[in-house]
């Protein structure tokens, strides 16, 4: 029997973040989009909610809540309903912290995780995307070469969230000649290490509060224990699955906001003597939007719940992400169309939501569930 019920604790966390999204993220979304920056005080407030430290074990100073990908998906969906850009920025440290919890060695956890348990916010990120029009995570060209004293990494990463202000960074690089994903590992790279050059991206069409950066790694020397995990490093398939689930969860929150915004408007806007919601074409469009939101949510929740059971969810996460990517763009576009010409005016959030939805569908490392 499949159940989509959540625990009381998960429900409380989701309700808390839905309130935070409505009262704090939504009112600031437009200004953050225009200025391409997330307010520091907002990120500090989000940090105080324990987004990064909640699942860190008590032994390392964290909240000690059981690490749950489903809980992470619920949190990201809630924040995505307020503003996907600000929500992604607020949760950016999960891109570093969650892989450490899931895949890090005991020594790495002792060294790195306590940094994220204090009252002061600490930004962290993950560098996945590369300077290629046909980027594929299984074909990463950034190279990590083993040396007698550790590793030497060379390559260029693009669209790194909060890259300029991150104090910690995970970098995915090819560490062996093994084909496909088998040769790729994650490395802990200090952003201020010699050979690391970080510059702001010239601009993106959406999710601008995440302040994407370009990271150049010019022969960066790292110690032997910089590779995530023990020995030859951890299998990164769970990390990629977590990223796909997290990005899809953000998109589900966004399209839910679009749908909830469009339905009341369609009931109130009168054309040719009656509300447009009574027009068959609009009614069917709204019904499809509502149905697709639920389908996307169930796919994300199913993958997240399977992840928590310890199953290999690589295929499930890809299918969920693919479905969400295709449907999210359509819902965001349909929502804009329901508003007609008003949808293109920046006084309303429809055009911003459409841009954010497009960015969510092309970027695979915005949040780790």
N, C-alpha and C positions, 0 to 999 in steps of 0.2 A: 504494500500500500504506500503510495506517495503522498506525503503531507507537506504543505507549504506553510505550516504554522511556525511562528517564531516564539522564542521563550519570552517570559515576562521581562527579563533583563534586556534582551535585544529590542523588545518593543519600547522600553523606557529610553534606551539609547537613541533609537530612531526618532521617537517623539521629541526628545531634547534637541536633536540636530535639525528636525523639521522646524521647530520654533526658532532656533538660531538662524536657519536659512531664511525664514520669512522676515524676521525682525532685523537681521544684520546684513545678510548677503544681498538679498533682493534690493533694498534701498540703495546700496552702494554699487550695484552692478554696472550701471551706465557710466558713472564717473570713472570706475576702475577700467572699463573698456576704453574710454576716451583717453585716459592718462597712461594706459598700458602699465598699470602698477596696482598692486594690492596694498591697501593702507596697512602700515606696520601695526597700528593699534588693533586692527581687525584680526590680523594673523596672530597677534599676542593673545587676543581673546579666544580665538579658536584653539590655540595651544593650551590654554588653561582648562579646556574641556577634556584634555587627555587624549587627543586624536592619535598622537604618536606613542605615548607611554602606557596607554590602557592595557595593551596585550604584552608588554614587557614583563617578564617574570619578576616576582618580588626579590629574588636573589640578586638581581641587577638594579634594583631600586624602582621598578615599575609598579603598575597597578595590580599586576598578577592575574588579570582576567584571562581565561583560556583563549589562546590564539584561535580566532575563527574567521575564515574567509567570508562566510555568510554575514557575520556581524560587520565586517569591513565593507561588504557590498551594500548593506543597509545604510551604513553611514555615508558612503559616497553617493548613493541614490538620493538620500535626503538633502545633502549639500548641493547636488546637481540641480535639484528643483529650485534652489534659490539663485544660484549662479554657478555654472560649470567652471568658469574661469577662476573665480574666487575660491570655489570649493576645491578645485585641483591644486591651487596654490596653498591653501590651508592644509591639505593632506600630503603635500609634496614629500615631507620627511618620511612618509610610509614607504616611498620608493627605495629608501636605504634601510630603514628599521625592519620592515617586515621580512625582507630576504635574510637579514642577519638572524632574526628569530627562527626562521624556517630552516636555513641552510648553513648558518655560520658555525664554526668550531667553538668549543667551550672557551678557548682563549680569546677568540675574536669577540664573543659575546661579553666576556668580562671587560674587555678593553673598550668596546665601542658603545654598547647599549646604555651604560650609566650616563653618558653624555646627554641623553635625551630624556632624562628623568628629573631634571631640575626645573625650577620655576621660569628660568629664562629660555626663550624660544631659540631653538637651534635648527637652522635650515640644512637640509640634505637633499640629494637628488640621485638620479640614475641616468647614465649616458648610454643610450641604445642606438638611436637613429644615426645614419651615416650620410655622407655627402654623395648620394646616388639617387637618380630618379627612379630606379627600380629596386629600392631597398627591400631586403628580406632578412629577418632575424637569423635565418639559417645560413646566410651567405655573408656574414660579417667579415670585413676585410681588415679592420683594425687588428694589429698583430701583437701578441704577447710572447716574446721570445725568452725561453729559460736561460738563465746565466748562472755562473757558479755562485754568485752572491744574491740571487733572487730572480727578478723578472725585468724585462725592458719592453715597454709598450710604445707603439707608434701607430698613429692614425688620427682621423678627424671625426668628431661627433657633432651632430646638428640637432637643433630643437631640444636642447637639454633644459627641462623646467627649472626655473630659479637658479640657473647655472652660475650667474655672477655672484650671488650672495651665499651659495651653499658652502658650508664648512666641511661637509663630508660628501663623497661621491662614489658610487659603484659604476664601473665601466665594464661593458661586455666586449670581450676580445677573443680572437681565435688563438688558442694556446697550443694547438697541435694540428697535424695534417689529417686528423680523422674527418671523414666527410660530414657535411651537414651540421646539425646542431651538436653532434657529439664532440667536436673539437673546440666548442665555444665555452668559455668560463667567465665568471664575474670576478672583478678585482677591486679591492678597496684602494682608491687613489686619492691622496690629499690634494684638493684643488689648488693649493699654493705650492705644490712641489715643483722643483726645477724641471723645466721642459713642458709645463702645462700652461697654455695660453687660452684665456677665456674672454670672449667678446660677445656683446649683445647681437642677436639676429637683427637684420634690417627691418623686419616686420612680418607679421602673420595676419591672416584674414580673420582669425578668431582666437579665443582664449588668451587674449592679450595680457590679462593680469598675471599670467604665469611667466612672463618675461623670459622667453626662450633664449638660449645662448648657444654659441658655437664654441666647441672645446677642441683645441688642437693639442695632441700628445706627441711631442717630438723627442722620442727616445727617453721616456720617463723611467727612471730606475726605481724599482720597488723591492722590498724585502721578500723573502720566500713565503712568509705567512700572509702576504697581501691577497693571495687567491682565496676566494670565498669557499669555506669548507675545509675539510682536512685532506691531507695527502695531495692527490692530483686535482682536488677541487670538486665542488658539488655539481651534480647534474642540474642544469639551469632550466629544465623543462617546467618544474613547478613554478619557478620565478616568472617565466613567460606566461604561463596559464593565469597566475595571479594578476599580472599586468592586464591581460585581455579581459578578465572578469571585472577588474576595477574600472577600466575605461568604459566598458559596456554599462556598468552600474551608473556612472556619471551621466552617460547618454540617456539612460532610462529616466533619471530624475529630470533631465532637461526636457524630454518630450512629454513627460507628465505635466510639467509646467505649461508647455505650449497648449496641450489639450485642455487643461483646466482654465486657461486664459481665453481660449477660443469659444468654448461652449456658452458661457454667460453672454458674450458679445453677440453670438449668433441668435440668441433668444431675444436680445434687445434691439438689434438693428432691424429696422423696418424698410422693406423695399417692395414696391408695387402693392402696398396695402397690408402686408403681413410680415412677421419676423422671418428672416432668411433661414432660420433653423427649420422652418416648415417646408422649405423648398427641398424637393427630393434629393437633388444632387448634393446640397449642403448637409442634409441629414445623414445621407449615406457616408459622406466624407467624415463627419464627426464620429459616426458609429465605428468606422474603420480605424480612426485614430485611437479611440478608446480601446478597441479590441487589441490592436497592435501593441499598445502600451502594456497591457496585461501579459500578452504573449512574450514580449521581450523580458519583462520582469521575471516570469516563470523560468525562462531559459537561463537567465543569469543566476537566479536563486538555485536552480537545479545543479548547475556547474559548481557553484560555491559550496553547496551542501555536500556534493560528492568529493570536493577537495578536502573538506573537513573530515570526511570518513577515511581519508588516506588513499583514495582511488587515483589512478592516472587520468587526469581530466584534460589532457592536451587536446584531444579531438573535440571534446565537449565544449571547451573554452573557445576554440576556433569557430565552431558552429554558432555558438551564442554571439560571439563578436561579429561574425559575418552577417548574421540575421539582423542584429541591432544596427550595424552600420548602414545597411541598405534601407531599413525602415525608418531610422531616425531622420535621415535627410528628407524622406518623403513627408513625414509628419510635420517637420519644421517648415517645409515648403507649403504644405496644405494649410497650416495655421496662418502663414503669411497671406495666402490667397484668400482665405475667408475674410480677412480684414481689407482686401482690395488695395487701393492706393494708399490707405492709411498704414498698411503693413510695412511700406518702404520708408516711412517717416521715422526719424530717429527718436521722436518723442515716445514711441512705443518700443517694446523690446523684441518685436518679431524679427526684424532684420538682424539683430545681434544674436538671437537664438539660432537663426539659420547659419550664420557664420560660425558660431561655436559648434553647432552640430557637424558642419563640414570638417572642422579641425579635429573633432573627436574621431571621425571616421578614418582619418589618414594617419593618426599618431597612435602608436601602440604602447606608449610608456608614459601615461599621464598620472596614473595612480595604481597602487598595489593594494588589492583587496585582502 
